[in-house]
Amino acid sequence: MVLELASEGPDEVRYEVSLFAPETLWRGQAAVILAAGEIRFEGFLIEPPAWLLTMTRAFLRSEWKSRQTSPVAWPRRINRWREERG
């Protein structure tokens, strides 16, 4: 998973999303709705596997939670890898 900060606004933070599997790449966007911590995905031509979306959502949600108590800037680039769980 690679997330690149696309924009920061008063209501949401947007990331360009690249999700990888051995033979496939999915590109789309993720929006973090700041008031509620909701994560929305859009722009994927083909829906990525649920486990990849779940992992990405959980990671962005944890980033959102950490900013509720501290005014830390959103990361410009996030690169994470996790093998698919059986």
C-alpha positions in Angstrom: 0.0 0.0 0.0 1.3 3.4 -0.9 -0.7 6.5 0.1 0.3 10.0 -1.2 -1.3 13.1 0.3 -3.4 14.8 -2.4 -5.1 17.5 -0.4 -5.9 18.7 3.1 -9.0 20.8 3.9 -11.0 21.7 6.9 -13.5 18.8 6.3 -11.4 16.1 4.8 -7.9 14.8 3.9 -7.5 13.0 0.6 -4.9 10.5 -0.4 -4.0 8.9 -3.8 -4.0 5.2 -3.1 -2.0 2.4 -4.8 -2.7 -1.1 -3.6 -0.5 -4.0 -4.7 -0.8 -7.7 -5.1 1.7 -10.0 -6.8 0.2 -9.5 -10.3 -2.1 -6.6 -9.8 -2.1 -2.9 -9.0 -5.2 -0.9 -8.0 -5.2 2.9 -8.0 -7.9 5.1 -6.5 -8.4 7.7 -3.8 -9.3 7.7 -0.1 -10.9 10.5 1.8 -10.7 10.8 5.5 -13.8 12.7 6.8 -12.3 14.6 9.7 -15.5 15.2 11.7 -16.3 11.5 12.1 -13.2 9.6 11.0 -15.0 7.9 8.2 -12.9 6.6 5.4 -14.3 6.7 1.8 -12.8 5.0 -1.2 -13.5 6.1 -4.8 -12.0 6.1 -8.3 -11.0 2.4 -8.5 -11.7 1.0 -11.9 -11.8 -2.5 -10.5 -12.6 -3.0 -6.8 -9.6 -4.2 -4.8 -9.9 -7.2 -2.6 -11.7 -6.6 0.7 -8.7 -7.4 2.8 -6.7 -4.7 1.1 -9.4 -2.1 1.7 -9.9 -3.2 5.3 -6.2 -2.9 6.0 -6.0 0.6 4.3 -9.2 1.7 6.1 -7.8 0.6 9.5 -4.5 2.3 8.9 -6.1 5.6 7.9 -8.6 5.4 10.8 -5.6 5.0 13.2 -3.9 8.0 11.6 -7.1 10.0 12.2 -7.4 8.9 15.8 -3.8 9.9 16.6 -4.7 13.4 15.3 -7.6 13.8 17.7 -5.3 14.5 20.7 -2.3 16.0 18.9 -2.1 18.5 16.0 0.5 16.4 14.1 0.6 17.0 10.3 -0.8 14.2 8.0 2.1 12.3 6.4 2.8 13.2 2.8 3.6 9.6 1.9 2.8 6.3 3.6 4.3 3.0 2.4 3.1 -0.2 4.1 3.3 -3.8 3.2 1.4 -6.8 4.7 1.0 -10.2 3.2 -2.5 -11.4 2.6 -3.8 -13.5 5.5 -5.1 -16.9 4.7 
